[in-house]
Amino acid sequence: MKLPRALPVFAVVATLAACSPAPEREPLRKQAEEPVAASPTEKPTKERRPFTIAFGGDVHFEGALRGRLASPRTALGPISNVLRKADLAMVNLETAVTTGGTPAPGKQFTFRAPSSAFTALKAAGVDVASMANNHGMDYMDGGLADTLAAIKSSKFPVVGIGADAAQAFRPYRRTVNGNRVAVIGATQVMDAEFIQSWTATADKGGLASAKNEGALLKAVRQARKNSDTVIVHLHWGTELQKCPNEAQLSLAPKLVEAGADVVVGGHAHILLGSGYLDDAYVNYGMGNFVFYNSNPATTGRTGVLTLTINGRKILKDAWTPATIQGGLPVPMTGSARTQAVTDWKELRSCAGLAARP
């Protein structure tokens, strides 16, 4: 595979080490894109058409945002209009969904929200959320039980969390414009003292952990077998660090080689670079989205990433910049919007990503 552009030396080493033994992507891509001729007795396969998927960053309903849940349709504010325009929309739900449970001992910030959070996301146009993050089990096992019950009763699609590892790594599946889409969620970030207790295993509930790279890569390879588009949503990065860290730079090419077409994530509270890694598309940081605390110059910068996709081809990326005001992302307009898009594109300079395939 081609090496990502403008990588620092340590990242080049990591990328080469991760990629050198891997098989070529091209045969997989051809298998996914070349239609199989129908026999005289079979009906022709419905032709695929491009679809769009919109991504927002980290969402919780703490503090003043809790009151937003009383009006689900407007709970996410004006950004909902952008989310609804896409064929699919996804965010990272960075909170336990419970009114009980026990706060994680010693944790400075613990987030929780009632099950109406799922109602609000759905009303805002969100189709699926990942809960694989360092706040998904903030209220420990009791909160996890409540979260899983809320997911089941609401029937809202959630990835990255489950009653066991199989469920936590299970992809969300949807056919859009003839494209069989699979979305997997996992977290590379967990507080050291909670890694064991929060990680889903064969016989214990918890989060899909990207620290178990073998399990994550296996899930991607399995999804690749019967999907046209494979998307991996990750919680990763270093808080307030503008460029991707070594763990991100190591994992991204492994996911691409395993068959991921899109890798998107967040955690750093700020925006990081987006672009192409070979033919795949990688976003290293979506930043805050619906978040009670923000600095207008840094953590308050946000937006919606919309990708246009057909099968394994990422045809187009578009950035709708926004600023967080009163905890909600408000789309920018005029010259400020134009400058924000330019600034967003420049973030890829230290991410080793390209502007086009």
C-alpha positions in Angstrom: 0.0 0.0 0.0 1.0 3.6 -0.4 2.5 5.2 2.7 0.4 8.1 4.1 1.9 11.5 3.2 3.8 13.7 5.6 4.0 11.2 8.5 6.5 11.8 11.2 9.4 9.3 11.4 8.0 7.3 14.3 4.6 7.0 12.5 6.3 5.8 9.3 7.9 3.0 11.3 4.7 2.1 13.0 2.8 2.1 9.7 5.4 -0.1 7.9 5.3 -2.5 10.8 1.6 -2.7 10.7 1.2 -3.0 7.0 4.1 -5.0 5.6 2.7 -8.5 6.1 -0.9 -7.6 5.1 -2.5 -8.8 1.9 -3.3 -6.3 -0.9 -6.7 -4.6 -0.7 -7.3 -4.6 -4.4 -8.7 -8.2 -4.7 -11.2 -7.5 -1.9 -12.2 -4.2 -3.5 -12.8 -5.9 -6.9 -14.9 -8.6 -5.3 -17.1 -6.0 -3.6 -17.5 -3.8 -6.7 -17.8 -6.2 -9.6 -21.4 -7.3 -10.0 -22.0 -11.1 -10.4 -24.0 -12.0 -13.5 -27.4 -13.3 -12.7 -28.4 -16.8 -14.0 -31.4 -17.0 -16.2 -33.5 -18.1 -13.2 -32.3 -15.4 -10.8 -33.6 -11.8 -10.6 -30.9 -9.2 -11.3 -29.3 -7.7 -8.2 -30.6 -4.2 -7.4 -28.0 -1.7 -8.7 -26.1 0.3 -6.0 -26.4 4.1 -5.9 -24.3 6.5 -3.8 -25.5 7.2 -0.2 -24.5 9.8 2.4 -23.5 9.3 6.0 -23.1 12.2 8.4 -20.9 12.0 11.6 -21.1 14.2 14.6 -18.7 14.1 17.6 -19.1 13.5 21.3 -22.6 13.9 22.8 -23.8 13.8 26.4 -26.8 15.4 28.3 -25.1 16.6 31.5 -25.6 19.9 33.3 -27.7 22.4 31.4 -28.1 20.0 28.5 -30.3 17.7 30.6 -33.2 20.0 30.2 -33.0 19.7 26.4 -34.4 16.2 26.7 -37.8 17.6 27.5 -38.1 18.6 23.8 -36.6 15.7 21.9 -37.1 17.1 18.4 -35.0 20.2 19.2 -32.6 18.6 21.8 -29.6 18.8 19.5 -30.5 22.2 18.2 -30.2 23.5 14.6 -27.5 21.0 13.6 -30.3 18.4 13.4 -31.2 19.8 9.9 -27.8 18.7 8.7 -28.0 15.2 10.2 -31.5 14.6 8.8 -30.4 15.4 5.2 -28.0 12.4 5.2 -29.1 8.9 4.4 -27.4 7.8 7.7 -26.2 9.8 10.7 -24.0 8.7 13.6 -22.7 10.2 16.8 -20.7 9.1 19.9 -23.0 8.9 22.9 -20.5 9.6 25.7 -22.6 8.7 28.8 -24.1 5.9 30.7 -27.8 5.6 30.1 -29.2 5.2 33.6 -30.7 7.1 36.5 -29.1 4.7 39.0 -25.9 2.7 39.3 -22.8 3.6 41.2 -20.4 6.3 40.0 -17.0 4.9 38.9 -14.8 5.2 42.0 -12.2 8.0 41.9 -13.3 9.2 38.4 -13.4 13.0 38.2 -16.1 13.3 35.6 -19.0 10.8 35.4 -21.8 11.2 32.8 -25.3 9.7 32.8 -28.6 10.4 31.1 -32.1 9.0 31.1 -33.3 6.7 28.4 -35.0 9.7 26.7 -31.5 10.4 25.3 -32.2 7.8 22.7 -35.5 9.4 21.9 -33.7 12.7 21.4 -31.1 11.3 19.1 -33.7 9.6 17.0 -35.8 12.8 16.8 -32.7 14.7 15.7 -32.1 12.4 12.8 -29.4 10.2 14.3 -29.6 6.5 13.1 -26.9 4.9 15.2 -24.7 5.8 18.1 -21.5 4.3 19.5 -21.2 3.9 23.3 -17.7 2.5 23.2 -15.9 5.3 25.0 -14.4 6.2 28.4 -17.8 7.2 29.8 -20.0 4.4 28.5 -19.8 2.6 31.9 -19.4 5.6 34.2 -22.0 4.0 36.5 -20.4 0.6 36.5 -22.2 -2.7 36.3 -25.5 -1.4 37.5 -25.4 1.4 35.0 -24.5 -1.1 32.3 -27.5 -3.2 33.0 -29.7 -0.2 32.9 -28.1 1.0 29.6 -28.6 -2.4 27.9 -32.2 -2.5 29.1 -32.8 1.0 27.7 -31.2 0.1 24.4 -33.5 -3.0 24.1 -36.7 -1.1 25.1 -36.0 1.9 22.9 -34.9 -0.2 19.9 -32.4 2.5 19.1 -29.3 1.1 17.3 -26.2 1.2 19.4 -22.8 -0.3 18.8 -19.7 -0.9 20.9 -21.4 -2.1 24.1 -23.1 -5.4 25.0 -23.9 -8.2 27.4 -20.8 -9.9 26.1 -18.0 -9.4 23.6 -19.9 -10.9 20.7 -22.7 -8.3 21.2 -20.3 -5.4 21.8 -18.4 -6.0 18.5 -21.6 -6.8 16.6 -22.0 -4.3 13.7 -25.1 -2.3 13.0 -26.3 -3.3 9.6 -28.5 -1.4 7.1 -28.9 -1.5 3.4 -28.9 2.0 1.9 -29.5 2.6 -1.8 -28.5 -1.0 -2.4 -25.3 -0.7 -0.3 -25.0 -3.2 2.5 -23.5 -1.0 5.3 -21.9 -2.4 8.5 -20.9 -0.1 11.4 -18.6 -1.3 14.2 -17.8 0.6 17.4 -14.9 0.2 19.7 -12.8 2.3 22.2 -9.0 2.6 22.4 -9.4 4.9 25.5 -10.2 3.5 28.9 -8.9 4.6 32.3 -6.2 2.1 33.4 -8.0 1.1 36.6 -11.2 0.2 34.6 -9.8 -1.6 31.6 -10.5 -5.1 33.1 -13.9 -4.3 34.6 -15.2 -2.3 31.6 -14.0 -4.6 28.8 -16.6 -7.0 27.4 -15.5 -10.7 27.3 -17.0 -14.0 26.2 -18.9 -14.2 29.5 -19.1 -10.6 30.8 -20.8 -7.5 29.6 -19.0 -4.2 28.8 -17.4 -2.2 26.0 -15.8 -3.3 22.7 -12.1 -2.6 23.4 -9.8 -1.6 20.6 -7.0 -2.5 23.0 -7.8 -6.1 22.0 -6.7 -5.4 18.4 -7.2 -9.1 17.4 -10.9 -9.1 18.3 -11.5 -5.7 16.5 -9.7 -6.7 13.4 -11.5 -10.0 13.3 -14.8 -8.2 13.6 -13.8 -6.0 10.6 -12.8 -9.0 8.5 -16.1 -10.7 9.3 -18.1 -7.7 8.3 -16.1 -7.3 5.1 -17.3 -10.8 3.9 -20.9 -9.7 3.5 -20.9 -5.9 3.3 -20.4 -3.4 0.6 -19.2 -0.6 3.0 -17.5 -1.3 6.3 -17.3 1.6 8.8 -15.4 1.6 12.1 -16.2 4.2 14.7 -13.5 4.6 17.4 -12.9 6.5 20.6 -9.2 7.3 20.3 -6.6 10.0 20.5 -5.1 12.2 23.3 -7.1 14.9 24.9 -6.3 18.4 23.4 -3.5 17.0 21.3 -3.8 18.4 17.7 -2.2 15.5 15.9 -3.0 11.8 16.1 -1.0 9.8 18.6 1.1 6.7 18.0 -1.7 4.3 18.9 -4.0 5.9 16.3 -1.3 6.0 13.6 -0.6 2.3 14.2 -4.2 1.1 14.3 -5.7 3.0 11.3 -3.7 1.2 8.6 -4.4 -2.2 10.3 -8.1 -1.5 10.1 -7.9 -0.5 6.5 -5.9 -3.6 5.6 -8.5 -5.7 7.4 -11.2 -4.2 5.2 -12.5 -1.0 6.7 -13.5 1.6 4.2 -14.1 4.4 6.7 -12.6 4.9 10.1 -14.0 7.8 12.2 -13.6 8.7 15.8 -13.2 11.2 18.6 -12.2 11.8 22.2 -9.6 14.6 22.1 -12.3 17.4 22.6 -10.8 19.2 19.6 -10.9 18.6 15.8 -8.2 16.5 14.2 -7.3 15.7 10.6 -9.5 13.9 8.0 -8.6 12.5 4.6 -7.7 9.4 2.6 -5.4 6.6 3.6 -5.0 4.8 0.3 -8.6 4.4 -0.9 -10.1 4.4 2.6 -11.2 7.5 4.5 -9.9 8.2 8.0 -11.0 10.8 10.5 -8.8 11.1 13.6 -11.0 13.4 15.7 -14.5 14.8 15.5 -14.3 16.8 18.7 -17.1 17.8 21.0 -20.6 18.0 19.6 -23.4 18.3 22.2 -21.2 19.2 25.2 -21.8 21.4 28.2 -18.3 22.9 28.4 -16.3 24.4 25.6 -13.8 27.1 24.6 -14.8 29.0 21.5 -11.2 28.9 20.1 -10.6 25.2 20.7 -13.1 22.7 22.2 -16.0 24.8 20.9 -15.1 24.2 17.3 -17.1 21.4 15.8 -19.1 20.3 12.8 -20.6 17.5 10.8 -18.6 15.3 8.4 -20.7 14.0 5.5 -19.3 11.3 3.3 -20.7 10.3 -0.1 -20.1 6.6 -0.6 -20.8 3.9 -3.2 -19.7 0.4 -2.2 -16.0 0.8 -1.2 -15.5 4.1 -3.0 -15.5 7.2 -0.9 -16.7 9.7 -3.5 -16.7 12.9 -1.6 -16.2 14.4 1.9 -17.9 17.6 3.0 -17.5 19.6 6.3 -20.3 21.6 7.8 -18.5 23.7 10.4 -20.2 24.8 13.6 -19.5 26.4 17.0 -20.8 25.1 20.3 -23.1 27.7 21.9 -24.9 26.9 25.1 -23.7 23.3 24.7 -25.2 22.9 21.2 -23.5 23.0 17.8 -24.7 25.9 15.7 -23.8 25.8 12.0 -21.6 28.7 10.8 -22.4 31.0 7.9 -20.7 33.4 5.5 -17.0 34.1 5.6 -16.6 32.5 9.0 -17.9 29.3 7.5 -15.5 29.5 4.6 -12.5 30.1 6.8 -13.6 27.2 9.1 -13.7 24.8 6.2 -10.2 25.9 5.2 -8.9 25.4 8.7 -10.5 22.0 8.9 -8.7 20.9 5.7 -5.4 22.1 7.0 -5.7 19.8 10.1 -4.7 16.8 7.9 -1.2 18.2 7.5 0.1 16.4 10.5 -2.1 13.3 10.1 -0.4 11.8 7.1 -3.7 11.8 5.2 -4.3 12.9 1.6 -7.0 15.2 0.2 -8.0 12.6 -2.4 -7.5 8.8 -2.9 
